[in-house]
Amino acid sequence: MIFAAFLIPSILAALLFLIAASFAKKSLAGKDVHNETILGAVLSFFLALSFLFSLLVFQEF
């Protein structure tokens, strides 16, 4: 369980960084960034939930 508390936020943070880089690249090129905006919002929500889950897991120890 403690492994998931480290792994899941790390994966979500890396994915959020990739989405942010894609957002910046497309916005500078003048392309539509709607998909990156929605995906970034969803990943941010799950990243916040995973951090809260991590706090609960670490509180047990």
PEFENRA-V711002 format. One record per residue. RES is the residue in one letter. PHI is phi in whole degrees, 0 to 359 (* if undefined). PSI is psi in whole degrees, 0 to 359 (none if undefined). OMEGA is omega in degrees with one decimal (* if undefined). Layout:
# PEFENRA-V711002
res | phi | psi | omega
RES | PHI | PSI | OMEGA
RES | PHI | PSI | OMEGA
This chain:
# PEFENRA-V711002
res | phi | psi | omega
M | * | 322 | 179.8
I | 291 | 332 | 176.5
F | 296 | 318 | 178.5
A | 294 | 328 | 179.4
A | 294 | 334 | 175.2
F | 269 | 321 | -171.7
L | 286 | 313 | -174.2
I | 296 | 312 | 177.3
P | 297 | 327 | 179.4
S | 294 | 317 | 178.8
I | 294 | 316 | 179.8
L | 295 | 323 | 177.7
A | 294 | 320 | 177.7
A | 294 | 318 | 177.5
L | 295 | 321 | 178.6
L | 295 | 322 | 176.4
F | 296 | 319 | 178.7
L | 295 | 322 | 177.3
I | 294 | 320 | 178.5
A | 295 | 321 | 177.6
A | 293 | 319 | 177.2
S | 295 | 321 | 177.9
F | 299 | 314 | -179.3
A | 295 | 318 | -179.3
K | 296 | 315 | -178.9
K | 288 | 324 | -179.2
S | 290 | 325 | 176.8
L | 290 | 331 | 178.5
A | 277 | 352 | 179.0
G | 82 | 18 | 179.6
K | 270 | 169 | 179.3
D | 289 | 131 | -177.1
V | 244 | 20 | -177.2
H | 297 | 317 | -178.9
N | 296 | 319 | 179.0
E | 293 | 326 | 179.3
T | 294 | 313 | -180.0
I | 294 | 313 | -179.6
L | 296 | 321 | 177.2
G | 296 | 321 | 178.4
A | 294 | 318 | 179.6
V | 294 | 316 | 179.1
L | 294 | 324 | 176.9
S | 297 | 320 | 178.0
F | 298 | 312 | -179.1
F | 290 | 330 | 175.5
L | 294 | 318 | 177.3
A | 296 | 318 | 177.3
L | 296 | 321 | -179.5
S | 291 | 326 | 175.1
F | 294 | 320 | 177.0
L | 295 | 320 | 176.1
F | 298 | 320 | 178.4
S | 297 | 320 | 178.0
L | 297 | 320 | 177.7
L | 294 | 320 | 179.8
V | 294 | 317 | -178.4
F | 286 | 339 | 178.4
Q | 290 | 334 | 179.7
E | 291 | 334 | -175.7
F | 267 | none | *
